[in-house]
Amino acid sequence: MLFKQETLTNVATEIMTSAGAPRENARIVAEHLVIANLKGHDSHGVGMVPNYVKAMLDGLMKPAQSAQLIKDSGAVLSYDGDTGFGRIVGMQAMEEGVIRAKKHGISCVALGNAHHLGRIGVYAEYCADQGLVSSHYVNVVGHHPMVIPFGGRDPRFVTNPFCCAVPRANGEHVVLDMATTTVAAGKVRVAYMKGVPVPPNSLVDKDGLETQDASVVFSKGGGGAMQPFGLHKGYGLMVICELLGGALGGNFSMQPGNPRKGATINNMLSILIDPSAVGNLQEFDEEVSAMIDYIYDSQPATGVEQVLIPGDPERSTVEQRSAEGIDIDDNSWEDIMKSARDAGLSQSDLDPLLS
Ligand code: NAD
């Protein structure tokens, strides 16, 4: 079904408010999720509402929680997210990180124990809008591992996203924002909901054999697991995200001595750099633009329309979905409506928002 951005935002706000979130926080989180849909990342869009509602109702997420500063060394800050909404505590930590990077030329922000941060690009885009380069190492904990190590059979990780953004004066920032699995877990969930295969080299079944059937991960007793992207190299980056995001950023890695209560918890280590502290800002921007033009100028391979830079696909998807609407598959919508009922809303509460 096709929805307008505003409709989805209003519905998600209402559901999360009814589940116990302060309305203002619910609205910010709803906007964050719907922007992920607009950018083409349905895995991190309104389909996450049932997960957030369940975490609130199970007492595993604190929807009114703010980020708590636990250590301040000037250019280095450590926050405890205390299972607050990831988007709320994540942006609070990032806002202070930007102030410190502007003051010192560089800052490092550790954020531990946040509930799901969602699309990590939002934090990098915020830094880029302030003219800062940033990189973000994230691990995912709080439930059982779903991703095998390269060469292994037993899962040891979740999808550990990595993100890095380079600001541009024209606002068309370079934003590399990705899971370190071949596909993000949410995209496996979306494929399962739609009953379509995932791309090759994404999953293994219970016997460790390659499969494109998402049910091995998302159906009860499926027994399968996800694969890191890019053989040992993607796997290596996944390990680095676990150690920097998890062990350093949050003192909370996937090792089994740490709690697994069933909620999706993220830890993130972010490094923010002010390019003007490194060199000449205008020269940097010109060099970036010249390099990007040179990349664009590469002749496209057969079947490819245009060579792109990271961040381009999201820009064009926003344009398309803003005009055409956001398509939510029936199974995901049913799950969202069920979460609305779980949160205490009736159809007559929702109808005015949907008309
Ligand atoms: P993806 O594979 O769709 O895109 C990854 C990156 O590649 C993006 O930066 C995109 O701009 C770039 N890209 C795509 N096609 C390109 C092309 N043809 N040329 C150049 N660049 C191109 O992303 P993904 O791995 O599915 O991740 C989706 C989202 O999931 C991300 O926003 C990520 O932050 C989020 N995520 C969050 C968590 C969490 O726990 N919070 C975990 C995993 C993933």
Boltz pocket constraint, residues with backbone or C-beta under 6 A from the ligand:
constraints:
  - pocket:
      binder: B
      contacts: [[A, 41], [A, 43], [A, 44], [A, 116], [A, 117], [A, 118], [A, 119], [A, 120], [A, 121], [A, 139], [A, 140], [A, 159], [A, 160], [A, 161], [A, 162], [A, 163], [A, 175], [A, 176], [A, 177], [A, 178], [A, 179], [A, 180], [A, 181], [A, 182], [A, 183], [A, 184], [A, 185], [A, 187], [A, 266], [A, 306], [A, 307], [A, 308], [A, 309], [A, 310], [A, 311], [A, 312], [A, 313], [A, 314]]
      max_distance: 6.0
